[in-house]
Amino acid sequence: MAYTTIDNPELYFQTKLFTGNGGTQSITLDGSENMQPDLVWIKNRATTGNHALFNVISGVTKYLNSNTNYSEQTSAPTLTSFNSDGFTVGSSTDLNGSGNGICSWNWKAGGSASSNTDGSITSTVSANTTAGFSIVSYTGTNSGITVGHGLGSVPSMIIFKDRSNAQDWVVNHKSLAQQTQAHLTLNTTNASGNNTSLFNNTAPTSSVFSVGANVATNASSANFIAYCFAEKKGYSKFGSYTGNGNADGTFVPLPFKASMIIYKNSSSAGGHWQIHDNKRSPFNVADEVLRANLSNAETEDGDESIDILSNGFKPRGTSNNNNNHSGDTYVYIAFSESPFVNSKGVPTTAR
């Protein structure tokens, strides 16, 4: 029995913490083997400041903010290069404020992008079929189209953003009730909503996703970016859980010890996009929280804490709807630190 398709998740995803110096610095990832990231998501933990997401297709110095609906911005002192084992940042306060603790999450796609003609229009794709992650750029038409994503398997989650205009982020997740029309917005606390035009009322396939006549995913002549994730055994998991409102929270099983977990209340409005990882919280309970939809500095909140376990996680909140409100549904995204059992039958260790 194969427990995982990836024994070393560090080849495809890593969290990196560093201290800002207010100038220029090259950041080297901590993994045992080199990984050149193609998507770098950076947040200043110490101060209020926007999240910044950089990708290899848009190129250096160009970024989107997960906590705003802004179009793609360009700023010279931000991320200035994707390196063979990390990246270089300039003097931006949000990315490299002097003395500030900074967090970055880093994914490996396929490096330099190429044209993809699987859909009804040609897209530009950087795809890693092993890790199930691709970055897709396409131009909107304001009519129903299909777009090639390059994964070779059905995406479990797609995150869309209009790079040209101020539009909300759109998240399509397999655990939402109707994947052909249900969605969340990354920059808000909205519960999930339904809209048949966002995805042209069509589920993604192993080669393409669909978008309809909707400005949030397909505005005429606008440039879009889509981050596509397919679930890979022992490396990534996309699912949902139901809160129980108890400090001994719902156990959410995973086939690995997680390195990063993001979750969002999809059934009730007001819940934030909570981000935990194993570097900011190396021991349980994991109560250091950043929120994808807020510019706030990192908080330590016991009522928004989780335990990160060798085979899953357990939310510990009791009194709010951010992580464990009784009866509410939460969708989650998780990436592996190490599979529960690797391909040689060796089990992972507990925290």
GUMI-384465 format. One record per residue (C-alpha): x, y, z; residue number from 1; residue in one letter. Coordinates in steps of 0.02 Angstrom, whole numbers, plus 50000, padded with zeros to 5 digits. Each point is the difference from the previous one (the first is absolute). Example, Ala and Ser with C-alpha at 12.3 -4.5 7.8 and 13.67 -1.06 7.14 Angstrom:
      u      v      w  pos  code
  50615  49775  50390    1     A
  50069  50172  49967    2     S
END
This chain:
      u      v      w  pos  code
  50000  50000  50000    1     M
  50070  50170  49950    2     A
  49985  50125  50140    3     Y
  50067  50149  49904    4     T
  50055  50056  49828    5     T
  50124  50125  50076    6     I
  50125  49950  50134    7     D
  50082  50172  50014    8     N
  49868  50139  49999    9     P
  50138  50131  50019   10     E
  50034  49981  49814   11     L
  49832  50081  49963   12     Y
  49947  50105  50150   13     F
  50093  50087  50140   14     Q
  49963  50131  50133   15     T
  50144  50119  50033   16     K
  50014  50126  50142   17     L
  50126  50141  49995   18     F
  50038  50166  50083   19     T
  49987  50156  49894   20     G
  50153  50111  49979   21     N
  49920  50151  49915   22     G
  50116  49986  49851   23     G
  50029  49857  49879   24     T
  50024  49819  50048   25     Q
  49998  49829  49919   26     S
  49895  49873  50093   27     I
  50055  49818  49996   28     T
  49869  49867  50033   29     L
  50033  49875  50139   30     D
  49971  49836  49908   31     G
  50133  49866  49982   32     S
  49991  50016  49811   33     E
  49988  50153  49888   34     N
  49828  50062  49949   35     M
  49976  50150  49887   36     Q
  49827  50068  50042   37     P
  49877  50054  49866   38     D
  49870  50071  50121   39     L
  50061  50100  50150   40     V
  49872  50065  50126   41     W
  50075  50122  50128   42     I
  49925  50079  50157   43     K
  50079  50114  50130   44     N
  49957  49917  50166   45     R
  50046  50149  50110   46     A
  49900  50144  49926   47     T
  49845  50042  49901   48     T
  50041  49976  49817   49     G
  49926  49917  49847   50     N
  50034  49820  49951   51     H
  50098  49994  49837   52     A
  49993  49856  49875   53     L
  50130  49988  49861   54     F
  50002  49872  49860   55     N
  50119  49951  49862   56     V
  49878  50043  49858   57     I
  49964  50178  50056   58     S
  50184  50021  50040   59     G
  50102  50087  50133   60     V
  49942  50162  50084   61     T
  49819  49961  49951   62     K
  49881  49941  50136   63     Y
  49822  49977  50058   64     L
  49934  50025  50177   65     N
  49893  49858  50068   66     S
  49916  50120  50122   67     N
  49943  50127  49869   68     T
  49911  50001  49833   69     N
  50137  50108  49922   70     Y
  50063  49967  49826   71     S
  50179  49938  49979   72     E
  50124  50127  50067   73     Q
  50181  50034  49950   74     T
  50131  50060  50123   75     S
  50188  49993  49974   76     A
  50055  49969  50181   77     P
  49894  49843  50024   78     T
  50047  49826  49938   79     L
  50139  50025  49874   80     T
  50047  49821  49953   81     S
  49949  49819  50013   82     F
  50160  49909  50048   83     N
  50056  49818  49986   84     S
  49964  49975  50185   85     D
  49895  50150  50052   86     G
  49972  50179  49948   87     F
  50065  50177  50021   88     T
  49903  50145  50076   89     V
  50030  50186  50000   90     G
  49964  50137  50127   91     S
  49809  49988  50003   92     S
  49939  50017  50180   93     T
  49863  49870  49973   94     D
  50126  49872  49936   95     L
  50162  50046  50089   96     N
  49968  50126  50138   97     G
  50155  50023  50108   98     S
  49996  49886  50152   99     G
  49829  49930  49954  100     N
  49959  49816  50000  101     G
  49946  49951  49824  102     I
  49913  49841  49942  103     C
  50005  49929  49824  104     S
  49912  49850  49925  105     W
  50080  49929  49843  106     N
  49934  49881  49867  107     W
  50087  49917  49853  108     K
  49904  49999  49836  109     A
  50085  49965  49834  110     G
  50122  50144  49984  111     G
  49993  50098  49838  112     S
  49826  49997  49925  113     A
  49944  49935  49831  114     S
  49846  50014  49891  115     S
  49856  49879  50031  116     N
  49870  49967  49864  117     T
  49890  49874  50093  118     D
  49861  50128  50021  119     G
  49897  50103  49880  120     S
  50127  50141  50024  121     I
  50189  49988  50020  122     T
  50063  50020  50178  123     S
  50175  50021  50071  124     T
  50041  49866  50128  125     V
  50136  49953  50123  126     S
  49951  49827  50061  127     A
  50070  49868  50118  128     N
  49901  49842  49973  129     T
  50093  49906  50138  130     T
  49950  50126  50135  131     A
  49832  50041  49921  132     G
  50028  50187  49986  133     F
  49990  50116  49851  134     S
  50000  50186  49970  135     I
  49889  50050  49854  136     V
  49988  50168  49911  137     S
  49860  50036  49876  138     Y
  49909  50146  49920  139     T
  49814  50019  50032  140     G
  49868  50005  49863  141     T
  49839  50030  50099  142     N
  49925  49845  49919  143     S
  50007  49816  50045  144     G
  50175  49926  49974  145     I
  50107  49855  50057  146     T
  50179  50027  50060  147     V
  50140  49870  50004  148     G
  50081  49980  50172  149     H
  50136  49871  49963  150     G
  49976  49890  50154  151     L
  49945  49840  49914  152     G
  49880  49971  50145  153     S
  49844  50086  50063  154     V
  50035  50153  50109  155     P
  49936  49991  50178  156     S
  50012  50188  50019  157     M
  50025  50148  49882  158     I
  50034  50178  50059  159     I
  49960  50135  49871  160     F
  50050  50184  49995  161     K
  49976  50135  49870  162     D
  50172  50079  49980  163     R
  49936  50148  49899  164     S
  49855  50062  50106  165     N
  49944  50020  50180  166     A
  49897  49841  50021  167     Q
  49980  49879  50144  168     D
  50100  49839  50003  169     W
  49894  49847  49959  170     V
  50032  49829  50077  171     V
  49930  49839  49928  172     N
  50019  49855  50124  173     H
  49945  49820  49974  174     K
  49917  49990  50172  175     S
  49876  50140  49968  176     L
  49825  49932  49972  177     A
  49991  50038  49812  178     Q
  50173  50014  49925  179     Q
  49929  50056  49833  180     T
  49937  50162  50078  181     Q
  50047  50011  50186  182     A
  50144  50115  50046  183     H
  50086  50095  50139  184     L
  50093  50166  49991  185     T
  50177  50000  50069  186     L
  50000  50184  50048  187     N
  49836  49997  50098  188     T
  49915  49910  50143  189     T
  49848  49955  49894  190     N
  49922  49829  50012  191     A
  49996  49898  49840  192     S
  49883  50060  49863  193     G
  49935  49930  49837  194     N
  50019  50078  49829  195     N
  49977  49899  49841  196     T
  50098  50121  49891  197     S
  50165  49996  50097  198     L
  50048  49826  49939  199     F
  49872  49990  49859  200     N
  49906  49874  50109  201     N
  50131  49870  49954  202     T
  50117  49897  50110  203     A
  50187  49999  49960  204     P
  50073  49850  49910  205     T
  50173  49923  49995  206     S
  50050  50119  49861  207     S
  49894  50160  50011  208     V
  49895  50110  50112  209     F
  49853  50103  49939  210     S
  49953  50183  50027  211     V
  49845  50091  49943  212     G
  49942  50177  49968  213     A
  50049  50070  50170  214     N
  50123  50143  50031  215     V
  50076  49914  50152  216     A
  50067  49854  49897  217     T
  49984  50054  49818  218     N
  49988  50187  49971  219     A
  50027  50047  49818  220     S
  50184  50032  49958  221     S
  50052  49989  50184  222     A
  50153  49899  50051  223     N
  49965  49863  50128  224     F
  50106  49888  50108  225     I
  49937  49833  50066  226     A
  50088  49892  50129  227     Y
  49945  49820  49974  228     C
  50026  49859  50126  229     F
  49968  49815  49977  230     A
  50004  49888  50154  231     E
  50153  49887  50012  232     K
  50006  49855  50120  233     K
  50113  50033  50149  234     G
  50037  50178  49943  235     Y
  49842  50105  49989  236     S
  49820  49987  50059  237     K
  49845  50104  49966  238     F
  49845  49964  50102  239     G
  49876  50060  50130  240     S
  49953  49971  50181  241     Y
  49857  50044  50117  242     T
  50035  50099  50157  243     G
  49945  49936  50170  244     N
  50024  50156  50108  245     G
  50106  49903  50124  246     N
  50180  50028  50055  247     A
  50024  49816  49961  248     D
  49961  50041  49820  249     G
  49956  49898  49848  250     T
  50145  49891  49944  251     F
  50036  50028  49815  252     V
  50098  49852  49929  253     P
  50141  50028  49876  254     L
  50117  49872  49921  255     P
  50149  50103  50059  256     F
  50070  50115  50133  257     K
  49956  50172  49933  258     A
  50120  50141  49965  259     S
  49862  50126  49956  260     M
  49813  50004  50030  261     I
  49876  50131  49939  262     I
  49816  49989  50044  263     Y
  49844  50106  49979  264     K
  49822  49994  50066  265     N
  49899  49970  49843  266     S
  49826  49987  50077  267     S
  49994  50161  50104  268     S
  50060  50175  49960  269     A
  50131  50085  50108  270     G
  50133  49865  50006  271     G
  50176  50045  49947  272     H
  50119  49901  49890  273     W
  50110  49930  50139  274     Q
  50180  49950  49960  275     I
  50107  49887  50112  276     H
  50169  49922  49963  277     D
  50131  49894  50085  278     N
  50135  50134  50000  279     K
  49906  50137  50091  280     R
  49924  49868  50116  281     S
  50128  49860  50021  282     P
  49909  49932  50154  283     F
  49819  49975  50049  284     N
  49892  50090  50028  285     V
  50022  50095  49837  286     A
  49925  50169  50043  287     D
  50102  50116  49888  288     E
  49874  50056  49869  289     V
  50012  50101  49841  290     L
  49845  50033  49896  291     R
  50005  50003  49811  292     A
  49860  50128  49992  293     N
  50074  50124  50125  294     L
  50154  50112  50004  295     S
  50013  49977  50190  296     N
  50159  49945  50084  297     A
  50011  49823  50067  298     E
  49893  49964  50153  299     T
  50011  49868  50135  300     E
  49823  49948  50043  301     D
  49961  49842  50095  302     G
  49821  50001  49938  303     D
  50065  49992  49821  304     E
  50132  49869  50034  305     S
  50022  49826  49930  306     I
  50105  49847  50038  307     D
  50106  49942  49852  308     I
  50015  49812  50016  309     L
  50097  49862  49910  310     S
  49841  49949  49909  311     N
  49888  50153  49998  312     G
  49951  50153  50099  313     F
  49876  50048  50134  314     K
  49921  50174  50017  315     P
  49988  50056  50181  316     R
  49887  50154  49991  317     G
  49837  50012  50095  318     T
  49926  50174  49991  319     S
  50015  50069  49822  320     N
  49968  49941  49824  321     N
  50180  50013  49939  322     N
  50048  49819  50031  323     N
  49879  49889  50097  324     N
  49826  50074  50019  325     H
  49876  49861  50037  326     S
  49912  49937  49844  327     G
  50092  50114  49878  328     D
  50090  49930  49848  329     T
  50182  50045  49965  330     Y
  50098  49967  49842  331     V
  50186  49972  50019  332     Y
  50161  49993  49899  333     I
  50149  49903  50069  334     A
  50177  49962  49942  335     F
  50117  49870  50071  336     S
  50157  50012  50106  337     E
  50018  49811  49989  338     S
  49880  49860  49947  339     P
  49925  49898  50142  340     F
  50091  49850  49925  341     V
  50125  50022  49859  342     N
  50018  49888  49847  343     S
  50123  49888  50094  344     K
  49876  49972  50142  345     G
  50088  50117  50124  346     V
  49875  50096  50109  347     P
  50018  50185  50037  348     T
  50038  50064  50175  349     T
  49879  50098  50109  350     A
  50030  50181  50045  351     R
END
